[in-house]
Amino acid sequence: MRKYFFVFIFISTVFWPCFVRGYEINGFTKDIYGEFYDNFSLKHKNELIQASLKEKSPAGNTYPIDIIFKHSYTFIRKDGSIEEYIDYAMKINAPLIKNQLGEQKFPYDTTRQKIEILKASVYDSEGKEIETNVAQVKEKDIYTDLIYSELKMKILTLKGLEDGYAIRIGKREVYTPAEDKGFITAGIDLNYALPIREMIYICHIEAGTPASVWERFRGEIPELQMKKIVLKNGDVVYIYKITNKKAEMGEYSSIPSQEYSDKVFIYKPVSWEEISNWYYKLAQDKWTADSKIEAKVKELTKGLSQREDKIKAIYDYVKKIRYVSILLNMHGMTPHPASETFRNMYGDCKDKSVLLVAMLKCAGINSELALVNTDYLIEKRMTTPLVFNHAIVAIPVRDGKYKFLDPTAEANPYDALPEYLQFRNALIVRESHGELVLIPKDNSDKRGVEELVRINFTSMKDARVTDQTILKGEQELTALLNNLPEDQLKRGIQQIYAQNNQDVEINAMKFKKTDKDNEESLYIDLTKKNFSKQMGNIYSFMPIEDMGGTSSIVDGAIISSNQRKTDIEIKKQVNIESQIDIRTPEDTVIEFVPDSLSVKNDKFGQYDYIVKKTDKTISIHRKFLLTAKRITTKDYPEFKDFYKKCIEQENQNILFKKKL
C-alpha cells in the first residue's frame, strides 16, 4: 500500500547551511525533513554503498548497473530558477559499462545553466574509497569556431574504476531562465530499467511560485512513500522515496515509456496557444530575408511555375546546408537570423527552419515554424516549451492540415515524412491561434525497399546468391552504409546473411546512389554453404528466413505475448517488395513449395506471397506493407492474428530431392 503523509509544519524557515552530503545545501535542516535528513547523511550513504558491494547478484540475473542510491534535492523559486543537488551511487557489473562510466560528461548552456561537480569517488570491491580531485574537472567547447560557443561540456575522469566497483558522484546544477522566463518545468521519474536500493526526490517550491504538481501514477506503487510539507512561510515541499525497487522493463516494441511511466510533473499551467505566441515573438524578426536570400530564391525557382516544384527546389537546397545537431531544449531557444545562417551555411534545427520559412516567403509561399518532440507523444496537460527538442516547418494545405518539412533530414525524400516525426505532436507557431496538432502516419511509397534476389544451387546444400536491393528514402540505413569503413561493412553484411549458422563468403559488393533522388543501390554477390538442410533424402530451406539480408523483415517477438499492457509502436515503416528467383540443382525434383497467400487488414496493412513453379525453378513475389504506426491493446489480438499469418508464411520450407 502506498503511504501518503500530509503534514503541516508551522515553523520558521531560517535556512542554515548543512553538510549532510559532505557539501553544503542551503535550507536542508533536520527540523524540517526529519527522517529524510538522516537518509541524506554521509553515514547512511556509505552504509548503502558497503552493503551493495558485499551483495552478490544471483547467477544469470546480473544487470550492467545497480543503482545504489539516487538523492535529489530541488529548490524551485518563483522567478522560475531551479537549483538542484544530485547525489548518486552505482555499482558496475559489466566491463563495457566500466569504460563508459570512467569518463563522465556534463553538457550545459552557459547562458542559463551552471554545473558544479562537488564529489567524485570510486569504491573498490572491499569498500575502500578512492577520491577524485574535482578541481581537475576539465571543460571544453562542444562546437569550436561555430556560433554556438555558449555550449560547454565538463568532463570528469574517475580514477581506479574496475568491474565490480562502485562510483559516487555529487553535483549542483543551477538553471536560470533566459528567453523562457515565465515558464516552469521540472519532473520526477519513478520508473527505472535497473534495480534501485534507494531513491529520494525532494522538491522545495518557494511560496508564490505559480507551479502545479501532477502525480501521474498507473496504480499503487508498494515501494513508494510520499510526504507533503507546508511551511509557515507558504513554501511547499514534496518528498518521494522508493526503496528496494526491482528493475522495470517495458514490453517489447512498446510506445515510449515517457507516455505511461509513473512520473511527477511540476509546471506552470499555461495554454499551448500562449507558448506558440511566446515563440512567435522570439522568432518573428529572424525570418526576414536579405537581398542575397532573395537572389538565391529567384535562382532556385527560375522556370518553375508550379507551387509544389518551388517548395521542393527550396527545401532541397536548405536541407543540404550543414546541420549542427543540437537539441532545441538543450540551449538557447532563440533562432539566429536567416541571413546569418545563409551566410554561414550551417545551422541547427531552428536556424535551418527559420531560413526555410524566409526563403519560402520570398517565393510567395506561406509557412510556419513548428516545434516538435521527436521522442514521444506530449502529455497535453504538461504545458511547457522545454518539452520540445526539434524545430521543423509546417506549410498549411487544406482543411486545417499541414505539409511538414524537416530541413535537417538530408537523405529524406521531399514527399515522405521522416519516421521520427510520424505520430508525434507539433506546436504550430503563430502570432495568435497557435495549436498543438498530431503529425499523422505517412505511408508514402517514396520510402521502402525493393529487391531482386537470385538463388542458384551449385550443389544439394550450397548456393550462389545475388541480391540487388534498392533503398528508397531509408535515411538511417543509408547513413550507416555510407559511414561504415568497407571492412566493417563487409563483416556486417556477412553477419546479416549468415542465418542459422550458415557459412557466408562475400564475392562482390557495391553500394552507390542511383539516378533518382534519395535512392541508393546495394548489390551483393555471395556464396552460402549449408543453405539447405538434409533430412534423409530430402533437402529443405526457407527462401525468406534462411536468406537473411533485407528479406528477413518479420519480427516475431512483437506478438510473443498473449496480451499486452501497453500499446505497440512500430518504430520503422515496413514497405518491402521482393522478387526471389530460385533454381535447384540439376537432376533434382521439387517436392514441395508453399501455397500462395494474400492477407489484408484495413487497420494494419497487406501481405502478399505469390508462388510460381516449373520443373527446376521457383519464383516468389512477396510484398509486405505495414500501414499501422500504433496498435492499441484493444486491437492487439486482431493484429496478432494478422501478423502471425505473415510469420508462418515467412517460415515455410521448400523441399527438393535428387531424381532416382
Secondary structure, 3 states (H helix, E strand, C coil): CCEEEEEECCCCCCCCCECCCCCCECCCCHHHHCHHHHHCCHHHHHHHHHHHHHCCCCCCCCCCEEEEEEEEEEEECCCCCEEEEEEEEEEECCHHHHHHHCEEEEEEECCCEEEEEEEEEEECCCCCEEECCHHHCEEEECCCCCCCCCEEEEEEECCCCCCCCEEEEEEEEEECCCCCCCCCEEEEECCCCCCEEEEEEEEEECCCCCCEEEEECCCCCCCEEEEEEECCCCCEEEEEEEEEECCCCCCCCECCHHHCCCEEEEECCCCHHHHHHHHHHHHCCCCCCCHHHHHHHHHHHCCCCCHHHHHHHHHHHHHCCEECCCCHHHCCCCCCCHHHHHHHCEECHHHHHHHHHHHHHHCCCCCEEEEECCCCCCCCCCCCHHHCCEEEEEEECCCCCEEEECCCCCCCCCCCCCHHHCCCEEEECCCCCCEEEECCCCCCCCCEEEEEEEEEECCCCCEEEEEEEEEECCHHHHHHHHHCCHHHHHHHHHHHHCHHHCEEEEEEEEEEECCCCCEEEEEEEEEEECCCEEECCEEEECCCCCCCHHHCCCCHHHHCCCCCCCCEECCCCEEEEEEEEEECCCCEEEEECCCCEEEEECCCEEEEEEEEECCCEEEEEEEEEECCCEECCCCHHHHHHHHHHHHHHHCCCEEEEECC
